[in-house]
């Protein structure tokens, strides 16, 4: 399944590159940080309300109103077993991409809404007497946000996402709020 996602993302990237006109600032790369707040009750009991995810992204404008996005994120949270208070940790790695539709485009602000599909690797480390958990699964993201122009090359990306990620009958998805810094070239 991961191979199929990679093939689709490479295909979409090739389409984006072939569709580009010879004008500047159609591509961007950036770094981001976002709060990730899983809604699963068991997660909340063991880990609390959530933690930060860190990542990077690549984007390409296909049309003034349509943007291709590919991103990778890393999330880790530490918690404790309910009864014994032994330390546990949860790691989620995300690789995926999708499309954003720009619905407001002014000199200083470009607002968007979008959808992404991703591959998520979830790993939970527990005390030695128990068995660690590791699984990969598909998830999807609905998002909305805005790019705020800081200069001709740098933009601030403010966004809100909802992640749907079911693993072992647990919803490790939920709301995510983030900020990123994008360099356009």
Secondary structure, DSSP 8 states (H G I E B T S, - for coil): -HHHHHHHHHHHHHHHHHH--S-SS-EEEEEEEEEEEE--HHHHHHH-S-EEEEEEEEEEEEETTEEEEEEEEEEEEEEE-TTT--EEEEEEEEEEEEEEEEEEE-SSEEEEEEEEEEEEEEEEE--TTS--EEEEEEEEEEEEEEEEESSSSEEEEEEEEEEE-EETTEE--EEEEEEEEEEE-
